[in-house]
């Protein structure tokens, strides 16, 4: 009898130990950690912060960790991700400026995609937009070129940011104007280098620029007919189509890149320090996929005209590098902002 009890006790202890080990093994690499999420914007009202904030609220539950979005700006974000330990405690979530800044020469080559780990894509924003005062003598950016052609003494000033999505949107438009309307017309589309959306809006209202680049959701409130005339804005182009929104995109206006209609949505991807263990990436992929399938997350993104669009890290890496490479020739052929900026 004692021998039987001893055997039973050994079995119970063994099962307890195995259960404990299983629980320990099931714990993911982010569980219980405080994860700093840097973004390449200092604004807490733009799409960079809004998408990161939404994503991390859902992702933290999946990873059982604590996430905090830190709006530090592009340079500090790139530096943080390039110098952080690959321990899962510092990650970056940002859009295409991650590689565009390097292509345009605004940031050092050490911040190239090859020097960080491309994690999963969580969503996209098709709402990159150009807006003008509601009283502007053109309703879209094709009509803007027509207006310049018909009025040889007129110029149009466009406020963009250097080295980002607005920069690629502008030069794609500029090169199209050169091709379709000639250099003389294109030379009268001038650049104003702006800052945040709030700063660019103030420039527009003060009469210091004619067109600004911003996110659809951040300009929408100013398009309401109830807004006083001096503040009211109208959309003159989107870089890509937004479901349910009747605003012409570049492709609708005839803008092309490499012979194909130009369309550009921002891809929001999680990036990690080089050397991050493969199991961390696998766990992040699994968690990000669960978030992107969550109906509540999908609905919350859709309210801002964003899209949940999961892509695992391996696919995201191939995709974003191919996207970067497809823009390389356009960027190299385009004049520098120094040549285009109003003196």
ZAZA-491345 format. One record per residue: x, y, z of N, C-alpha, C in turn; residue in one letter. Coordinates in steps of 0.05 Angstrom, whole numbers, plus 5000, padded with zeros to 4 digits. Example, Ala and Ser with C-alpha at 12.3 -4.5 7.8 and 13.67 -1.06 7.14 Angstrom:
<pts>
[pt [5264 4886 5156] [5246 4910 5156] [5264 4934 5156] 'A']
[pt [5257 4955 5142] [5273 4979 5143] [5258 5001 5157] 'S']
</pts>
This chain:
<pts>
[pt [5016 4976 5000] [5000 5000 5000] [5017 5025 5000] 'X']
[pt [5038 5025 5017] [5056 5048 5018] [5069 5052 4991] 'X']
[pt [5076 5030 4978] [5089 5031 4952] [5070 5044 4931] 'X']
[pt [5045 5036 4932] [5025 5047 4914] [5022 5077 4918] 'X']
[pt [5020 5085 4944] [5017 5113 4950] [5041 5129 4941] 'X']
[pt [5065 5117 4944] [5089 5131 4935] [5089 5135 4905] 'X']
[pt [5080 5115 4890] [5079 5117 4861] [5059 5139 4853] 'X']
[pt [5035 5139 4866] [5015 5159 4860] [5026 5187 4865] 'X']
[pt [5040 5190 4888] [5051 5216 4895] [5072 5225 4874] 'X']
[pt [5088 5207 4865] [5108 5214 4845] [5094 5222 4819] 'X']
[pt [5072 5208 4812] [5058 5215 4788] [5045 5243 4790] 'X']
[pt [5033 5248 4814] [5021 5274 4818] [5042 5297 4816] 'X']
[pt [5065 5292 4829] [5086 5312 4828] [5096 5317 4800] 'X']
[pt [5098 5295 4785] [5108 5297 4757] [5089 5312 4740] 'X']
[pt [5062 5306 4744] [5042 5321 4728] [5042 5350 4735] 'X']
[pt [5045 5356 4761] [5046 5385 4770] [5069 5399 4757] 'X']
[pt [5092 5385 4757] [5116 5397 4746] [5113 5402 4716] 'X']
[pt [5101 5382 4702] [5097 5384 4673] [5078 5407 4667] 'X']
[pt [5056 5409 4684] [5037 5431 4680] [5050 5458 4684] 'X']
[pt [5067 5460 4704] [5081 5485 4709] [5099 5492 4686] 'X']
[pt [5113 5472 4676] [5131 5477 4653] [5116 5486 4629] 'X']
[pt [5092 5473 4624] [5076 5480 4601] [5067 5508 4603] 'X']
[pt [5059 5516 4628] [5050 5544 4632] [5073 5563 4627] 'X']
[pt [5096 5555 4637] [5119 5573 4633] [5127 5576 4604] 'X']
[pt [5125 5553 4589] [5131 5554 4561] [5111 5570 4545] 'X']
[pt [5085 5570 4555] [5064 5584 4541] [5067 5614 4544] 'X']
[pt [5081 5623 4563] [5085 5652 4567] [5100 5664 4544] 'X']
[pt [5088 5684 4531] [5101 5696 4508] [5123 5716 4517] 'X']
[pt [5139 5724 4498] [5163 5740 4504] [5156 5769 4512] 'X']
[pt [5132 5777 4507] [5124 5805 4514] [5108 5806 4540] 'X']
[pt [5100 5784 4550] [5082 5783 4573] [5094 5797 4598] 'X']
[pt [5079 5815 4609] [5089 5829 4633] [5109 5851 4628] 'X']
[pt [5117 5855 4603] [5137 5875 4597] [5124 5903 4592] 'X']
[pt [5140 5923 4597] [5132 5950 4590] [5145 5956 4563] 'X']
[pt [5128 5958 4542] [5138 5961 4515] [5135 5990 4506] 'X']
[pt [5157 6003 4499] [5156 6030 4489] [5152 6029 4458] 'X']
[pt [5132 6043 4448] [5125 6043 4420] [5131 6070 4409] 'X']
[pt [5153 6074 4395] [5160 6100 4384] [5147 6103 4357] 'X']
[pt [5138 6128 4351] [5127 6134 4325] [5142 6158 4313] 'X']
[pt [5142 6160 4287] [5158 6181 4274] [5143 6207 4271] 'X']
[pt [5126 6214 4289] [5111 6239 4289] [5111 6250 4317] 'X']
[pt [5109 6276 4319] [5107 6289 4346] [5078 6296 4351] 'X']
[pt [5060 6293 4331] [5032 6300 4334] [5017 6276 4347] 'X']
[pt [4997 6283 4363] [4979 6263 4374] [4952 6264 4362] 'X']
[pt [4949 6279 4340] [4924 6281 4326] [4924 6270 4298] 'X']
[pt [4947 6263 4287] [4949 6253 4260] [4946 6222 4259] 'X']
[pt [4947 6211 4235] [4943 6183 4231] [4965 6166 4244] 'X']
[pt [4989 6176 4245] [5011 6160 4257] [5005 6153 4286] 'X']
[pt [4996 6173 4301] [4990 6168 4329] [4964 6153 4332] 'X']
[pt [4944 6161 4317] [4917 6148 4320] [4918 6118 4314] 'X']
[pt [4931 6111 4293] [4933 6082 4285] [4950 6067 4305] 'X']
[pt [4972 6079 4314] [4989 6065 4334] [4975 6062 4360] 'X']
[pt [4960 6083 4368] [4946 6081 4394] [4924 6060 4393] 'X']
[pt [4908 6060 4371] [4887 6040 4368] [4899 6011 4368] 'X']
[pt [4920 6008 4352] [4932 5982 4350] [4943 5972 4376] 'X']
[pt [4957 5989 4391] [4970 5980 4415] [4950 5974 4438] 'X']
[pt [4927 5987 4437] [4907 5981 4458] [4898 5952 4454] 'X']
[pt [4895 5943 4429] [4886 5916 4424] [4910 5896 4426] 'X']
[pt [4933 5905 4416] [4956 5887 4416] [4966 5881 4444] 'X']
[pt [4964 5900 4462] [4973 5896 4490] [4958 5873 4503] 'X']
[pt [4932 5871 4496] [4916 5849 4508] [4925 5822 4497] 'X']
[pt [4931 5822 4471] [4940 5797 4459] [4967 5788 4470] 'X']
[pt [4985 5807 4474] [5012 5801 4484] [5014 5800 4514] 'X']
[pt [4993 5809 4528] [4993 5810 4557] [5016 5827 4568] 'X']
[pt [5022 5848 4553] [5042 5867 4562] [5031 5895 4564] 'X']
[pt [5048 5913 4572] [5039 5941 4574] [5053 5958 4552] 'X']
[pt [5037 5970 4535] [5049 5986 4513] [5043 6015 4517] 'X']
[pt [5062 6032 4510] [5058 6061 4512] [5069 6074 4486] 'X']
[pt [5051 6088 4472] [5059 6101 4447] [5073 6127 4454] 'X']
[pt [5097 6131 4442] [5114 6154 4448] [5118 6170 4421] 'X']
[pt [5105 6193 4419] [5107 6209 4394] [5132 6226 4395] 'X']
[pt [5154 6214 4386] [5180 6228 4389] [5189 6242 4363] 'X']
[pt [5177 6235 4340] [5186 6246 4315] [5204 6226 4300] 'X']
[pt [5207 6231 4274] [5221 6211 4256] [5250 6206 4265] 'X']
[pt [5266 6227 4267] [5294 6223 4274] [5298 6208 4300] 'X']
[pt [5286 6217 4322] [5288 6203 4347] [5277 6174 4346] 'X']
[pt [5256 6170 4331] [5244 6143 4329] [5264 6124 4315] 'X']
[pt [5276 6134 4293] [5295 6117 4278] [5320 6111 4296] 'X']
[pt [5329 6132 4310] [5352 6128 4328] [5345 6108 4350] 'X']
[pt [5321 6110 4361] [5313 6092 4383] [5313 6063 4374] 'X']
[pt [5302 6058 4350] [5299 6031 4340] [5326 6020 4331] 'X']
[pt [5345 6037 4324] [5371 6028 4315] [5391 6023 4338] 'X']
[pt [5385 6034 4361] [5403 6031 4384] [5391 6014 4407] 'X']
[pt [5365 6008 4406] [5352 5993 4427] [5361 5964 4428] 'X']
[pt [5360 5952 4451] [5366 5924 4454] [5344 5908 4441] 'X']
[pt [5350 5885 4429] [5329 5869 4416] [5314 5851 4436] 'X']
[pt [5303 5864 4456] [5290 5849 4478] [5260 5853 4479] 'X']
[pt [5248 5865 4458] [5220 5868 4457] [5209 5892 4473] 'X']
[pt [5227 5907 4485] [5218 5930 4502] [5217 5956 4487] 'X']
[pt [5228 5957 4462] [5226 5981 4445] [5219 5971 4417] 'X']
[pt [5197 5981 4407] [5189 5976 4379] [5180 6002 4366] 'X']
[pt [5178 6002 4340] [5168 6026 4326] [5145 6018 4309] 'X']
[pt [5125 6036 4307] [5103 6032 4288] [5101 6058 4272] 'X']
[pt [5104 6055 4246] [5105 6079 4229] [5098 6071 4200] 'X']
[pt [5093 6092 4185] [5085 6088 4157] [5109 6091 4138] 'X']
[pt [5104 6097 4113] [5124 6096 4092] [5147 6115 4094] 'X']
[pt [5145 6135 4111] [5167 6153 4115] [5191 6138 4126] 'X']
[pt [5186 6114 4138] [5208 6098 4148] [5229 6094 4127] 'X']
[pt [5221 6089 4102] [5241 6085 4081] [5243 6109 4062] 'X']
[pt [5222 6125 4060] [5223 6148 4043] [5243 6169 4053] 'X']
[pt [5245 6172 4079] [5264 6192 4090] [5292 6186 4082] 'X']
[pt [5298 6160 4080] [5325 6151 4072] [5329 6155 4042] 'X']
[pt [5308 6147 4026] [5310 6150 3997] [5314 6179 3989] 'X']
[pt [5300 6197 4003] [5302 6225 3997] [5328 6238 4008] 'X']
[pt [5342 6223 4024] [5367 6234 4036] [5362 6251 4060] 'X']
[pt [5338 6251 4071] [5332 6266 4095] [5344 6253 4120] 'X']
[pt [5348 6227 4118] [5359 6211 4140] [5381 6193 4131] 'X']
[pt [5399 6187 4149] [5423 6171 4143] [5416 6143 4133] 'X']
[pt [5434 6132 4116] [5430 6105 4106] [5430 6084 4128] 'X']
[pt [5441 6091 4151] [5442 6071 4173] [5414 6064 4183] 'X']
[pt [5394 6081 4175] [5366 6075 4182] [5351 6061 4160] 'X']
[pt [5365 6049 4141] [5352 6034 4119] [5337 6010 4130] 'X']
[pt [5318 6001 4115] [5302 5978 4124] [5319 5953 4131] 'X']
[pt [5341 5951 4116] [5358 5927 4121] [5371 5928 4148] 'X']
[pt [5371 5951 4161] [5384 5953 4188] [5364 5952 4211] 'X']
[pt [5340 5943 4205] [5321 5938 4226] [5305 5913 4218] 'X']
[pt [5288 5903 4236] [5271 5880 4230] [5243 5891 4222] 'X']
[pt [5234 5883 4199] [5207 5890 4190] [5188 5870 4202] 'X']
[pt [5171 5880 4220] [5151 5863 4232] [5125 5862 4216] 'X']
[pt [5103 5855 4229] [5078 5852 4214] [5066 5879 4207] 'X']
[pt [5051 5880 4184] [5035 5903 4177] [5008 5899 4191] 'X']
[pt [4998 5921 4202] [4972 5919 4217] [4949 5933 4202] 'X']
[pt [4956 5953 4186] [4935 5968 4172] [4946 5987 4151] 'X']
[pt [4927 5999 4137] [4935 6019 4116] [4917 6043 4119] 'X']
[pt [4927 6065 4108] [4911 6090 4107] [4912 6100 4078] 'X']
[pt [4889 6098 4064] [4888 6109 4036] [4883 6139 4035] 'X']
[pt [4881 6151 4059] [4871 6179 4060] [4891 6201 4059] 'X']
[pt [4915 6197 4047] [4933 6219 4044] [4921 6238 4024] 'X']
[pt [4919 6264 4031] [4903 6282 4015] [4916 6309 4011] 'X']
[pt [4908 6323 3990] [4915 6351 3986] [4889 6367 3989] 'X']
[pt [4891 6390 4003] [4868 6407 4007] [4875 6436 4001] 'X']
[pt [4855 6451 3993] [4858 6479 3987] [4836 6495 4000] 'X']
[pt [4838 6521 4001] [4816 6537 4010] [4791 6532 3993] 'X']
[pt [4768 6533 4006] [4743 6528 3992] [4738 6547 3968] 'X']
[pt [4751 6570 3970] [4747 6590 3949] [4768 6589 3926] 'X']
[pt [4785 6569 3927] [4806 6566 3906] [4793 6563 3879] 'X']
[pt [4805 6574 3858] [4792 6574 3831] [4795 6548 3816] 'X']
[pt [4797 6526 3830] [4799 6499 3818] [4788 6480 3838] 'X']
[pt [4776 6458 3828] [4763 6438 3846] [4780 6413 3850] 'X']
[pt [4800 6410 3833] [4818 6387 3837] [4846 6394 3825] 'X']
[pt [4865 6376 3828] [4892 6383 3820] [4897 6382 3790] 'X']
[pt [4879 6369 3775] [4881 6371 3746] [4872 6399 3737] 'X']
[pt [4850 6408 3749] [4840 6435 3743] [4860 6456 3752] 'X']
[pt [4876 6449 3773] [4896 6468 3782] [4918 6471 3760] 'X']
[pt [4925 6449 3747] [4945 6451 3725] [4932 6466 3701] 'X']
[pt [4907 6461 3696] [4893 6475 3675] [4892 6505 3681] 'X']
[pt [4887 6512 3706] [4887 6540 3715] [4914 6554 3710] 'X']
[pt [4935 6540 3717] [4962 6551 3713] [4968 6555 3683] 'X']
[pt [4959 6536 3667] [4964 6538 3638] [4949 6562 3626] 'X']
[pt [4925 6566 3636] [4909 6588 3626] [4916 6615 3637] 'X']
[pt [4932 6616 3658] [4940 6641 3672] [4970 6641 3675] 'X']
[pt [4985 6648 3655] [5014 6646 3655] [5029 6662 3676] 'X']
[pt [5015 6681 3689] [5028 6697 3710] [5023 6686 3738] 'X']
[pt [5007 6665 3740] [4999 6655 3766] [5018 6632 3775] 'X']
[pt [5021 6630 3801] [5035 6608 3815] [5017 6595 3835] 'X']
[pt [5021 6570 3841] [5007 6556 3863] [5028 6546 3882] 'X']
[pt [5025 6552 3907] [5044 6543 3928] [5032 6519 3942] 'X']
[pt [5048 6498 3945] [5039 6473 3957] [5056 6467 3981] 'X']
[pt [5043 6465 4005] [5058 6460 4030] [5060 6430 4035] 'X']
[pt [5084 6420 4036] [5090 6392 4041] [5112 6389 4062] 'X']
[pt [5117 6365 4070] [5140 6359 4088] [5162 6346 4072] 'X']
[pt [5186 6351 4079] [5209 6340 4065] [5213 6310 4073] 'X']
[pt [5217 6293 4053] [5226 6266 4058] [5204 6247 4066] 'X']
[pt [5179 6253 4062] [5157 6236 4071] [5137 6230 4049] 'X']
[pt [5114 6221 4058] [5092 6214 4039] [5083 6238 4023] 'X']
[pt [5082 6262 4036] [5074 6286 4021] [5094 6292 3999] 'X']
[pt [5119 6287 4004] [5141 6292 3985] [5137 6274 3961] 'X']
[pt [5132 6248 3965] [5129 6230 3942] [5103 6237 3927] 'X']
[pt [5082 6245 3942] [5057 6253 3929] [5062 6278 3911] 'X']
[pt [5077 6297 3921] [5082 6321 3906] [5098 6316 3881] 'X']
[pt [5120 6301 3884] [5138 6298 3860] [5124 6280 3839] 'X']
[pt [5107 6262 3847] [5092 6246 3827] [5074 6265 3811] 'X']
[pt [5061 6283 3825] [5044 6303 3812] [5061 6322 3795] 'X']
[pt [5083 6332 3805] [5100 6350 3791] [5110 6338 3764] 'X']
[pt [5120 6313 3766] [5130 6300 3741] [5107 6296 3721] 'X']
[pt [5083 6290 3731] [5060 6287 3713] [5054 6314 3699] 'X']
[pt [5055 6336 3714] [5050 6362 3702] [5071 6369 3681] 'X']
[pt [5096 6362 3687] [5118 6366 3667] [5111 6352 3641] 'X']
[pt [5103 6327 3644] [5097 6310 3620] [5072 6320 3605] 'X']
[pt [5051 6327 3620] [5025 6333 3607] [5022 6363 3600] 'X']
[pt [5035 6381 3615] [5031 6409 3611] [5056 6425 3604] 'X']
[pt [5079 6411 3607] [5104 6425 3601] [5118 6436 3625] 'X']
[pt [5144 6441 3622] [5161 6450 3644] [5152 6478 3653] 'X']
[pt [5143 6495 3635] [5136 6522 3641] [5113 6523 3662] 'X']
[pt [5094 6505 3658] [5072 6504 3678] [5082 6491 3704] 'X']
[pt [5097 6470 3702] [5107 6457 3726] [5124 6475 3743] 'X']
[pt [5139 6493 3730] [5156 6512 3744] [5140 6532 3761] 'X']
[pt [5114 6533 3757] [5097 6551 3772] [5081 6537 3794] 'X']
[pt [5089 6511 3798] [5079 6497 3822] [5101 6497 3842] 'X']
[pt [5099 6515 3861] [5121 6520 3880] [5117 6504 3907] 'X']
[pt [5139 6497 3919] [5138 6483 3945] [5142 6502 3968] 'X']
[pt [5126 6498 3988] [5130 6510 4015] [5134 6487 4034] 'X']
[pt [5157 6487 4048] [5162 6465 4067] [5148 6471 4093] 'X']
[pt [5128 6454 4100] [5112 6459 4123] [5118 6439 4145] 'X']
[pt [5104 6441 4167] [5108 6423 4190] [5083 6406 4195] 'X']
[pt [5071 6408 4218] [5048 6392 4225] [5024 6401 4209] 'X']
[pt [5002 6385 4211] [4977 6393 4197] [4967 6420 4208] 'X']
[pt [4969 6423 4234] [4959 6449 4246] [4975 6472 4235] 'X']
[pt [5001 6469 4232] [5018 6490 4222] [5012 6496 4192] 'X']
[pt [5007 6475 4177] [5001 6479 4149] [4973 6491 4145] 'X']
[pt [4955 6484 4162] [4928 6496 4160] [4930 6526 4166] 'X']
[pt [4947 6533 4186] [4950 6562 4193] [4963 6577 4170] 'X']
[pt [4982 6564 4156] [4994 6576 4132] [4973 6581 4111] 'X']
[pt [4955 6562 4108] [4934 6564 4087] [4915 6587 4095] 'X']
[pt [4907 6588 4120] [4889 6609 4129] [4901 6637 4128] 'X']
[pt [4928 6638 4132] [4942 6664 4132] [4949 6673 4104] 'X']
[pt [4944 6656 4084] [4950 6663 4056] [4978 6658 4049] 'X']
[pt [4993 6642 4064] [5021 6637 4058] [5025 6612 4041] 'X']
[pt [5004 6597 4036] [5005 6575 4017] [4977 6572 4005] 'X']
[pt [4976 6557 3982] [4950 6554 3969] [4939 6526 3972] 'X']
[pt [4956 6506 3975] [4948 6478 3977] [4965 6466 3999] 'X']
[pt [4953 6448 4015] [4968 6434 4036] [4964 6404 4033] 'X']
[pt [4983 6390 4044] [4981 6360 4045] [4975 6353 4074] 'X']
[pt [4955 6335 4078] [4948 6326 4105] [4932 6300 4102] 'X']
[pt [4924 6290 4125] [4907 6265 4125] [4878 6273 4121] 'X']
[pt [4864 6256 4107] [4835 6261 4102] [4820 6266 4128] 'X']
[pt [4825 6249 4148] [4809 6252 4173] [4815 6278 4188] 'X']
[pt [4839 6288 4185] [4847 6313 4199] [4836 6338 4185] 'X']
[pt [4830 6336 4159] [4819 6359 4145] [4789 6359 4143] 'X']
[pt [4777 6336 4147] [4748 6332 4141] [4730 6352 4156] 'X']
[pt [4737 6358 4181] [4720 6376 4196] [4719 6404 4184] 'X']
[pt [4740 6412 4170] [4741 6439 4159] [4727 6441 4131] 'X']
[pt [4717 6418 4121] [4702 6419 4096] [4672 6422 4100] 'X']
[pt [4663 6422 4124] [4635 6425 4130] [4625 6453 4121] 'X']
[pt [4603 6454 4106] [4593 6480 4097] [4587 6500 4120] 'X']
[pt [4584 6489 4144] [4578 6506 4167] [4603 6521 4177] 'X']
[pt [4626 6512 4169] [4651 6525 4177] [4652 6553 4164] 'X']
[pt [4661 6573 4179] [4663 6600 4168] [4681 6600 4143] 'X']
[pt [4674 6618 4124] [4687 6619 4098] [4717 6620 4099] 'X']
[pt [4728 6636 4117] [4757 6640 4117] [4772 6615 4126] 'X']
[pt [4758 6596 4139] [4771 6572 4149] [4763 6547 4133] 'X']
[pt [4743 6549 4115] [4733 6526 4102] [4753 6516 4081] 'X']
[pt [4756 6489 4079] [4775 6476 4062] [4760 6457 4043] 'X']
[pt [4771 6452 4020] [4761 6430 4003] [4783 6412 3994] 'X']
[pt [4777 6387 3990] [4797 6367 3981] [4800 6371 3951] 'X']
[pt [4825 6371 3942] [4831 6373 3913] [4843 6348 3901] 'X']
[pt [4851 6329 3918] [4860 6303 3909] [4866 6285 3932] 'X']
[pt [4863 6259 3927] [4873 6238 3946] [4895 6222 3932] 'X']
[pt [4913 6210 3947] [4933 6193 3934] [4922 6166 3927] 'X']
[pt [4900 6158 3941] [4888 6132 3935] [4858 6135 3940] 'X']
[pt [4843 6115 3931] [4814 6116 3935] [4806 6108 3963] 'X']
[pt [4787 6122 3974] [4776 6116 4000] [4747 6105 3996] 'X']
[pt [4742 6081 4007] [4715 6069 4003] [4693 6089 4013] 'X']
[pt [4674 6093 3995] [4651 6110 4003] [4656 6139 4002] 'X']
[pt [4679 6148 3992] [4685 6177 3991] [4688 6186 3962] 'X']
[pt [4672 6206 3955] [4672 6215 3927] [4691 6238 3923] 'X']
[pt [4716 6233 3925] [4737 6253 3920] [4756 6241 3900] 'X']
[pt [4764 6255 3879] [4782 6243 3859] [4809 6237 3870] 'X']
[pt [4818 6213 3864] [4846 6205 3871] [4864 6211 3847] 'X']
[pt [4890 6210 3852] [4909 6216 3831] [4903 6199 3806] 'X']
[pt [4897 6174 3810] [4892 6156 3787] [4868 6166 3771] 'X']
[pt [4848 6177 3784] [4824 6188 3770] [4831 6212 3754] 'X']
[pt [4851 6227 3763] [4860 6251 3749] [4879 6246 3726] 'X']
[pt [4888 6220 3724] [4906 6213 3702] [4935 6212 3710] 'X']
[pt [4941 6216 3736] [4969 6215 3745] [4980 6186 3743] 'X']
[pt [5003 6182 3731] [5014 6155 3728] [5042 6154 3740] 'X']
[pt [5051 6129 3745] [5078 6123 3753] [5087 6098 3739] 'X']
[pt [5109 6099 3725] [5119 6076 3709] [5097 6066 3690] 'X']
[pt [5082 6085 3679] [5061 6077 3659] [5036 6067 3671] 'X']
[pt [5033 6065 3697] [5009 6055 3710] [4997 6077 3727] 'X']
[pt [4970 6076 3731] [4957 6096 3748] [4970 6097 3776] 'X']
[pt [4976 6121 3785] [4989 6124 3810] [4970 6121 3833] 'X']
[pt [4976 6104 3852] [4959 6100 3876] [4978 6095 3899] 'X']
[pt [4974 6108 3921] [4992 6105 3944] [4977 6107 3970] 'X']
[pt [4976 6084 3984] [4965 6083 4011] [4988 6081 4030] 'X']
[pt [4986 6092 4054] [5006 6089 4074] [5004 6061 4087] 'X']
[pt [5026 6047 4089] [5027 6021 4102] [5038 6024 4131] 'X']
[pt [5022 6016 4150] [5031 6018 4178] [5042 5991 4188] 'X']
[pt [5068 5992 4193] [5082 5967 4199] [5096 5970 4226] 'X']
[pt [5099 5949 4240] [5115 5948 4265] [5143 5941 4258] 'X']
[pt [5162 5956 4269] [5190 5952 4264] [5204 5946 4291] 'X']
[pt [5225 5930 4290] [5239 5922 4314] [5269 5924 4310] 'X']
[pt [5285 5926 4332] [5314 5927 4329] [5326 5903 4315] 'X']
[pt [5347 5907 4301] [5361 5885 4287] [5370 5865 4308] 'X']
[pt [5367 5840 4302] [5375 5819 4321] [5353 5810 4339] 'X']
[pt [5329 5820 4336] [5306 5811 4352] [5302 5781 4346] 'X']
[pt [5299 5765 4367] [5296 5736 4364] [5272 5728 4347] 'X']
[pt [5274 5707 4332] [5253 5698 4314] [5227 5692 4329] 'X']
[pt [5229 5682 4354] [5205 5675 4369] [5189 5700 4376] 'X']
[pt [5203 5723 4380] [5189 5748 4385] [5173 5756 4361] 'X']
[pt [5185 5753 4337] [5171 5761 4313] [5147 5743 4308] 'X']
[pt [5150 5717 4313] [5128 5698 4309] [5105 5704 4328] 'X']
[pt [5111 5711 4353] [5091 5718 4373] [5076 5744 4365] 'X']
[pt [5092 5763 4355] [5081 5789 4346] [5063 5785 4322] 'X']
[pt [5071 5768 4303] [5055 5761 4280] [5028 5750 4288] 'X']
[pt [5029 5731 4307] [5004 5717 4316] [4985 5737 4329] 'X']
[pt [4997 5754 4346] [4981 5774 4360] [4969 5795 4341] 'X']
[pt [4985 5804 4322] [4976 5824 4303] [4954 5813 4285] 'X']
[pt [4956 5788 4277] [4935 5776 4261] [4909 5775 4276] 'X']
[pt [4911 5768 4302] [4886 5767 4318] [4874 5794 4321] 'X']
[pt [4890 5815 4324] [4880 5842 4326] [4866 5850 4300] 'X']
[pt [4879 5845 4277] [4868 5853 4251] [4842 5839 4244] 'X']
[pt [4837 5816 4258] [4812 5802 4253] [4790 5809 4273] 'X']
[pt [4797 5825 4293] [4778 5832 4313] [4758 5852 4302] 'X']
[pt [4732 5845 4302] [4711 5863 4291] [4711 5891 4303] 'X']
[pt [4717 5892 4329] [4717 5918 4342] [4740 5936 4332] 'X']
[pt [4763 5923 4327] [4786 5938 4316] [4780 5947 4287] 'X']
[pt [4769 5929 4272] [4763 5935 4244] [4743 5959 4243] 'X']
[pt [4723 5958 4260] [4703 5980 4260] [4716 6006 4269] 'X']
[pt [4733 6005 4290] [4746 6030 4300] [4764 6042 4278] 'X']
[pt [4778 6025 4264] [4795 6035 4242] [4778 6047 4220] 'X']
[pt [4756 6034 4213] [4739 6042 4191] [4726 6069 4196] 'X']
[pt [4721 6076 4221] [4709 6101 4228] [4727 6125 4220] 'X']
[pt [4753 6120 4219] [4772 6140 4211] [4781 6137 4182] 'X']
[pt [4767 6119 4167] [4773 6112 4139] [4800 6097 4136] 'X']
[pt [4809 6085 4158] [4833 6068 4157] [4824 6039 4152] 'X']
[pt [4842 6022 4144] [4836 5994 4139] [4853 5975 4156] 'X']
[pt [4841 5956 4169] [4857 5934 4181] [4867 5917 4158] 'X']
[pt [4893 5912 4157] [4904 5898 4134] [4929 5883 4143] 'X']
[pt [4925 5860 4156] [4948 5845 4167] [4965 5833 4145] 'X']
[pt [4991 5833 4150] [5010 5819 4133] [5033 5810 4151] 'X']
[pt [5039 5784 4152] [5060 5774 4170] [5087 5786 4162] 'X']
[pt [5105 5785 4182] [5130 5800 4179] [5146 5792 4154] 'X']
[pt [5148 5766 4147] [5163 5758 4124] [5152 5770 4098] 'X']
[pt [5125 5769 4096] [5112 5781 4072] [5115 5811 4072] 'X']
[pt [5111 5823 4096] [5113 5852 4098] [5141 5862 4090] 'X']
[pt [5162 5846 4097] [5189 5854 4091] [5193 5854 4060] 'X']
[pt [5184 5833 4047] [5186 5832 4017] [5170 5855 4005] 'X']
[pt [5146 5858 4014] [5127 5878 4003] [5138 5906 4005] 'X']
[pt [5147 5914 4029] [5155 5942 4033] [5182 5948 4019] 'X']
[pt [5199 5928 4016] [5224 5933 4002] [5218 5936 3972] 'X']
[pt [5199 5920 3961] [5191 5923 3933] [5178 5950 3928] 'X']
[pt [5162 5959 3947] [5149 5985 3945] [5169 6007 3945] 'X']
[pt [5189 6005 3963] [5210 6025 3964] [5226 6026 3938] 'X']
[pt [5233 6002 3927] [5249 6001 3903] [5233 6012 3879] 'X']
[pt [5207 6009 3879] [5191 6018 3856] [5190 6049 3855] 'X']
[pt [5196 6062 3877] [5196 6092 3878] [5223 6104 3874] 'X']
[pt [5244 6087 3873] [5271 6096 3873] [5277 6114 3848] 'X']
[pt [5268 6104 3824] [5274 6119 3799] [5260 6146 3799] 'X']
[pt [5235 6147 3809] [5220 6172 3810] [5235 6192 3827] 'X']
[pt [5244 6183 3850] [5257 6201 3869] [5284 6211 3857] 'X']
[pt [5299 6193 3845] [5325 6201 3833] [5321 6221 3810] 'X']
[pt [5300 6218 3795] [5295 6235 3772] [5284 6262 3779] 'X']
[pt [5272 6264 3803] [5258 6289 3811] [5278 6310 3819] 'X']
[pt [5272 6336 3814] [5289 6357 3825] [5288 6358 3855] 'X']
[pt [5308 6369 3867] [5309 6371 3896] [5289 6392 3906] 'X']
[pt [5282 6391 3931] [5264 6411 3942] [5277 6438 3942] 'X']
[pt [5303 6439 3943] [5317 6465 3942] [5310 6480 3916] 'X']
[pt [5308 6464 3894] [5301 6477 3868] [5272 6485 3866] 'X']
[pt [5255 6470 3881] [5226 6475 3878] [5215 6494 3899] 'X']
[pt [5230 6498 3920] [5219 6514 3942] [5219 6544 3935] 'X']
[pt [5198 6557 3944] [5196 6586 3940] [5219 6600 3955] 'X']
[pt [5233 6617 3941] [5256 6631 3953] [5246 6657 3966] 'X']
</pts>
